[in-house]
Amino acid sequence: MVAFGRAIAAALGAPRGACVLVPHNRQLASAPPPPHTRRRRRSRHLRKGERVTGSGEAGARHRRGETSERDERRAFDFAPLLPDELRAPPAAESQTAAPPFPVERDPDQPPTIRRANPTHLALKALKERFPAALAEEADFGTPFLFVPVLLLAGAAAYFALPAEPAPHNLPLALGLAALLWWLAGRRSRMAARICLAALIVLVGMATAQWHTMARGTQMLGSAVTTHLTGRIVRIETRANGSVRYTLDVLETARPALRHVPDRLRVTTRSPAGNVRVGDGLKGVARLFPLSGPARPGGYDFAFHGYFAGHGANGFFYGAPDRVAVKAPDGVRARLAGRLQNARLWLGDRIRSAAPGEAGSVSAALVNGDKSGIPEPVNEALRVSGLAHILTISGLHMALVAGTVMMTLRAILALSGPVASAHTVKKYAASAAFAAIFVYLFLAGAGVATQRSFVMLAVMLGALMLDRTAISKRNLAIAAIIVIAVAPASVVGPSFHMSFAATLALIALYDGWNRARIARARQRGDTPIQSGTAAAAANAWRFVAALAATSIVAGAASGLYAAYHFQRVAVLGLVTNLAAMPIVSFLTMPLAILATLAIPFGIDGPIYAAMAASAGWILSIAQWVAERSPDGMVGAMSAGTMLAATVALAWLCLFRTWLRWAAILPACVAIVLARQGELPIAVISEDGRQMAMIGDDGTLRVNRARPNGFILEQWQMAYAARTVTMPVSVDDPFTEAPDGTGRESAMRCNGTVCMANVRHASGASVDIAILTEPADGPLSGGELCRRFDLIVLAYAPSTAHCNDGTLVLTAQTLALQGSAEILVGTDASGEPKLTARHAIGASLRPWHDHRRWSRAARNLAERQ
């Protein structure tokens, strides 16, 4: 370098011994290069930028100012000469220049000291650090992680639309967005990114609409009794002795249905003997259309049944008869039937080796059939926070893949020549992939199981390709595949809980790994522990990792458990810390070993041992459930869930300091959660069941024997721990409950119920519900003058009150579903009742069958 500098000095004609300053950084040379070299140097600079600002650690290191020796040499080679006017003057001539004008200052006044504004400094620092953080996120591929988030947002937005868009609207919007993206890419990078994000959202919406149109499930419109003949697709034996059959409908008679569903579910308490999947059943069945949500925002059976292919449900009168039917068409249908029979055979084999509740749980862990588990056991698992072990999801897939992979690697490592000549890790990953592929079909290939299989398959594929197996990128790829195959699953609890827990755990692992590497660099070499100290350290790490996993996964999935089920497991951490080691190290490994031992006929004792370990898990769950609070949290609004989801995704997907911006949507979620207001009443979709909602956690119902399932949904949604039954009176309009001590209960006779509700604002609301037309003085306009809300739960009926009284008829409820009654104010500030329905005025494809019910057509039910 010295010789190179002297050569430059000689070329410039400098005297011998003169110093020529050659900068090592291009930023020090502010003079522009000569005109004839600008184009060449600009191209060199661009090539240099491409090489230096690469992806990953190298690019991030360059933007932080950490240059390597090669970078310094390249900067030196391409740096221009420093002009004469910028060179340092000799020491003798360096004097402080005098100011151009005299400065006068009052000697008695102290000099003014300007203090910097902290907010200004913070914003300036943020402005300087923000581009570097964005560039670092781009280097690590963070923008790609938001692709499934945008697809999910598009699919969820489509399902939340109040009306079905025309088939040509979304394709046209896609084309327009693509054109705008192409045009913006030629002018503005920021505009191009915004257009690309909008394009991805529209792709998610279009995918969901295409899937909806392709499914096209035929739904039953009205309840009917018919002679049904069908082919068995699935058999579920329940703990109470009843059996639910999933049938492909072959024929209906007396009456013959014109719009019959292709597939439906029927239950019988007297099951047909010695039937298998593929056999035919014939009997008299009562069929019902799939119901909507029990309350606005609740679980929609019609929606999920539409995308599952089930168009109705019902029950058989008596025992159905076994009949001969033709085999299903297509190889796929025949293979599916044989697979279902294999699953039934395996479940019976497990229950015969280990009868009882533990045997039913063991069978559910192997073949995914949870129908044989008693309801008290299910409730104990839900309250204790262990219900997730019954759903074949990522946990089970990971345990199967991990057990097979570690066992095979350990066996292959025993052979020195094999371990040294072959990559045993890839062989083990291939065997693990085959294991989860078999497990996918043994477990029934449900939506949650398919999603978990895709996630594990992507991770194992990355391992076989020498890539990082557990990464956010692999999770994003799995999410994209799931959204493309089953977009309807994005609004279900299984998708939310599994992906949220997995994302949170991967983010935890990534942050912990980076912190561990940073600590190791700071500490340097540390002595390796051995003996008792090493064992104690490893045990502590295992307990800490298990606790951290339970806390993080429980918090991430608990958000969606609170939204979908209005319940959280208060002592879930304790239960998981006690039970998950049993599941991981005993139950699932024994399940794999017993299944592999079936060809040798020695699986019975192993399944019995597996059931024993499952019995320990049930004992822990029941012990915790007896001591745990109920965990009711009430209904969470969609806005609160959306803001919390944005906060969770932002915190987990970003890796730089930008992730702490998740505090903003988290605060929004907290504010929205506190703004919720309980309705004063809720009405079922048939209008025959109603409940007044009290601020003290009490539901006052209008039926002495209410529908248990609907009542349970209302209790969970409104956190109501007490139910008050109605009081029977002869005339509910004039008589008060006499001597009952329950003045707040609804007053009912055979056809009419009434109640008085006092709102928190002080307004008093009178409500009447009629299941038959009223006679006497209250049959006309007197109802409108006396009551603030009238529910006419019969058809035909008319909704008409000239004074603006809110009237809900059976026809309105049949079309728009269940309703919540809210108290608002009108233009004059007076209290006004409004109804919020579960279904919009425009029926979507999965609700279109509702308009064919007799109540929706304002017709009386057939007697």
Steps between C-alpha positions, in 0.01 A plus 500: 500500500789741577654436158161556340472836677845609389416410139192721518708785642755471220223495238353820644838672496522536874843574647691208639388419851162667465199317651195416295187419704314202359171438685400150610133578491307636205299724730810713576541598136234755431642623167328346197707283266599628153217498246656237278516253790159557661315233303772241555527572870125504544480151356785392724324649799180312415686174463674569825168566673360174370795305632523670836135544593408137461241310700541364850774583748740656242252765388396582856866526604575739211214734597619505859837626377694179566717467186741223421855535366375420149246780518766749616733404217221539244407842641864604485535389138194692379535813716573828314789727590447763764495851343758759599247722669401221736851409607612591850700830514849505649522536874655846476215632292213347690353792686154574615325721251345819630125534482374705208332752737549591865286317756370713786392334821388651827769416756244499783278241325611135526533309175185324379517123506251327271377169630401237248137390494484131610206434269688652208806292580291184527329564167834579338651178633194308385525652154864398478447143625174421321640449146778278631254288696275461196796400288608243755150354514501479120833318507357235730189449286244658735282636214437145380368407845215747453376329184290240690382775734367699204348188343330420830371855524355472150329167566360621833379823338313301235322286759410812701344685207132587557409384148642258246703684233420430138720230342667751268574771759803346666670392172459855369639642825795260472576616148475866599728448802755318286498784246544762771787299647673487162456872442607594853813287470623734227457813712497443876625209704273582795191519278598171338522332840156631600351373175669163549354468849153583366550245222586226752190584707285475188660165417389375843145624439486347152631167631231491767224582251622239252507238775147598605367470146683171442363345820134574423358280776127433467339601831165391639261794520226381734441227757343188352429135583582253223602142427875528456738259327871574511850357488710517818802728472594524866393339830543672839405305813433728794551438869122494571446213255360701210661492158533779244517400135625717219308391191517563129132538407388251236120531517218673685137392489165599649567781433770500236712811550575709193798685655656230712853542644767274359633421848353534849532378858237301690505361853326196645473358850440154354791446262491244225703192580812387314528783250813648352591800292367442151187313612150638445244616759129562458253643747257776587697812584418847622731747325576859599687781324831602653449778749676834509680657796325482837588870539658763276867414465457142619595171338322456167408136433365582155827664394724215612256236376490663158877475458510151654242379247222426753161639398275390788483308827229300673414171668346163417168392648597163642777280366586533131522192283808383318445484126713415202621797300740541212864576565606864478629626169865591468820361645529783749162427660576129529840567657339743745250232604772243561699753700199576722448131565868469594463789744193339659682169530800667663281689748315183600833322543630771733179512706494121533860505632427793735127547575371808678556871474878469464455254213267742319755780543775270370291413196439870434874567508561230236204515259355843582154367598390698808137390493548229765636734769240580772395862533626538862848404379479753218390769743786421740751522217353832384503660845854378577641614165578154357226479238757568230652152541181344359525684167753346265702811420856626491582362844419142406661525157816646653514229766458224241758652265743573783471154654554322168783729395697485826455124533618432145797736533603329821480157337696606190762671713586164656654398167821689441531435124135603438525814713828608334404421141138620497299798623289318754313820583339504157409131521340560838310801364370289211378233744335768715321634192367152420384463861300823508356418155357175639389677818317760290260238361476296819384815681226568245672773296296778656566865432720546807689180421555603138634837608737342750619251240578781255698686765705194597547396136645841413735488798617145427547591135717793603703265720555261211614795285749618765289802591382623837211276600329718759467850358241765440545459125398133515200591713404765244525246217278258692245777566491593131435137404223463757330824393517393136353154570243583772440876530191445715721371781648846557193605702496186716647459848736218401684711241530797733620311805749269328667760280509759779664257742751380239592853394547612860722199577716553190541869588592403856755247375648751255535773762644262757750361250624845401529603865694183577747568219548859618568385856746240377694765308517725803610229743747328271615149583336349808591172667280205409300364794502133581349258746232616739528865401436419135202279586352769723553766233336284234204427728459869572512583129235236427264631767557860393446414133181308581369786713586760234338287231182457703479870587564630149288244317223530758494879477495499118231235470311626805416821314302303242359260758351804673359627169351174374406324826477793746713302743863484608680233699599683817730221622604385155869562571497270803315227313724513196817495707376186674340319206701586190811301602275194530351564155838565340709223656248225576161522330595587142817282482295206631233572239761482222655184641164327546387586146823360358452184710156420354639267227674299772193470721663649809331838489246430777731542801659808345160662440411416861816678616410795280151511655658494847703810416184661357329420830769698682429795270126477573568488873706819475229668290219405739702606806572842350144542365355450847714784635500735205266795445263465207701748290200673341607825336194585293479580132788686336421739218641443154680835515681399818607170350617669180712757686650230722579290190681792339701550818593131520599477133700822516687393813586154368576571134742790543846437646641851546390774738204558267319214672437718806255703292259215581425691820272732302250238371522327839385821669221531243387146585493584871295814437251314279465221756394754763239663277278197461140530618273209582165478320189490712355190329582226252256302284554167324454470125165323531375766744384245757785547747588833651712620791530829686865582578566653839804700604541269798581197280144358490300370205120508530356258248144456374487119492497258791691249288725710276720360226814398687749567224366850424485584871862389548610721209322798653649439843854489361451808279352720772696349793172409670547253782137504617186407307157606625208294376164662419212528742169350388199730535152504351521851358859625457382849399323576828624253759835526678674192639336428831703355785778373281770740611612539138347829394763540226404175324302501179125451543355246261194292426467247220534745210615841632797619705587850613784664690617840613867596461664806650799613299815649652394839358185486711262418217229245572426258216189281481531189283238249386551174310202316349507147361138523384273790399369689802128528563308760691585865557871455422449350155516827310685827537497471877813281478684780321390760754590292805831334406834621365590167335265240360614158378248308292643146495237357269412510134316646325543833676544863401745754636321829525490764772426857401669647806843351414494215751757236410330181379683180412305232318574136431557591136764761587681262734486214249670716237746700710562259785528554874497855635640708783296794629702815570394826663604815315367851462307671224548850361319654798707312756224261599581128550449291187521123452689351207549139391835362386455178302748219447444494122485791262204600292668361186546124531839354412530155328525311830185673627299504179300195610338703778262674260331166422387427856129532570554770760708704252207478259265601786325162495386299798683180586349173383311319772 
